[in-house]
Amino acid sequence: MAALDTRRRRMKISILTLEERSGIASRSYSYWLTGRRQPAVLALSTLAETLGFSLLMRPREDPSDPRVVALAPAAEALSERLTTLAGITNAIMAHAR
């Protein structure tokens, strides 16, 4: 969500204008930004396309593939760091308001 909101701000689009263009309620958007709720896939896709992004879908890796098994610990550590970063980002955004 942070990347989408950054794009919205760079494009100088207000949340109300985004609502008009995408059909997504401004309240829902605010809930997503603050982490109170998570967007449905269709809503996220609509929002992304409105802001000039696209969602890429690809098959998951085969979990029995040795390359996937070898990367699992690094992927888990990265996931934990990203979760922490998301929490810090949300706290900063909440404080900035």
C-alpha positions in Angstrom: 0.0 0.0 0.0 2.9 2.4 0.7 4.1 2.2 -2.9 0.6 2.9 -4.2 0.1 5.8 -1.8 3.5 7.2 -2.8 2.5 7.0 -6.4 -0.8 8.8 -5.6 1.0 11.6 -3.9 3.5 11.9 -6.7 0.7 12.1 -9.2 -0.9 14.8 -7.0 -4.2 12.9 -6.8 -6.3 13.5 -3.7 -7.9 10.5 -2.0 -11.3 11.9 -3.1 -10.2 12.1 -6.7 -8.8 8.6 -6.5 -12.2 7.5 -5.2 -13.9 9.1 -8.3 -11.4 7.5 -10.7 -11.3 4.0 -9.2 -14.7 3.7 -7.5 -13.0 2.7 -4.3 -14.4 4.4 -1.2 -12.0 6.8 0.4 -12.7 5.3 3.8 -11.6 1.8 2.6 -8.4 3.4 1.2 -7.7 5.0 4.5 -8.3 1.7 6.4 -5.9 0.0 4.1 -3.2 2.6 4.6 -3.5 2.4 8.4 -3.5 -1.4 8.3 -6.9 -1.7 9.9 -8.1 -3.8 6.9 -6.6 -5.5 3.9 -8.0 -4.9 0.4 -9.6 -7.6 -1.6 -7.6 -8.7 -4.7 -10.1 -7.1 -7.1 -10.0 -3.8 -5.2 -6.2 -3.9 -5.0 -6.0 -4.6 -8.8 -8.4 -1.7 -9.5 -6.4 0.7 -7.4 -3.1 -0.4 -8.9 -4.4 0.0 -12.4 -5.8 3.4 -11.6 -2.3 4.5 -10.4 -0.5 3.0 -13.4 0.6 -0.3 -11.8 -0.2 -3.8 -12.9 -0.4 -7.0 -10.9 1.6 -10.0 -12.1 0.4 -13.5 -11.4 2.7 -16.4 -11.8 2.7 -20.0 -10.6 4.3 -20.7 -7.2 7.6 -22.6 -7.1 7.5 -26.3 -6.5 8.2 -26.7 -2.8 10.1 -29.9 -3.4 12.6 -28.1 -5.7 16.0 -28.0 -3.8 16.5 -24.4 -4.9 13.3 -23.4 -3.2 14.2 -25.4 0.0 17.6 -23.7 0.1 16.0 -20.2 -0.1 13.3 -20.8 2.5 15.3 -19.5 5.5 16.3 -16.3 3.7 12.8 -15.8 2.5 11.5 -16.2 6.0 14.0 -13.7 7.4 13.2 -11.2 4.6 9.5 -11.6 5.3 10.0 -10.8 9.0 12.1 -7.7 8.1 9.4 -6.5 5.7 6.7 -7.0 8.3 8.8 -4.9 10.8 9.4 -2.2 8.2 5.7 -2.1 7.3 4.9 -1.6 11.0 7.5 1.2 11.3 6.1 2.9 8.1 2.6 2.7 9.4 3.6 4.2 12.7 5.4 7.1 11.0 2.5 7.7 8.7 0.1 7.7 11.7 2.4 10.1 13.6 2.7 12.5 10.6 -1.1 13.0 10.5 
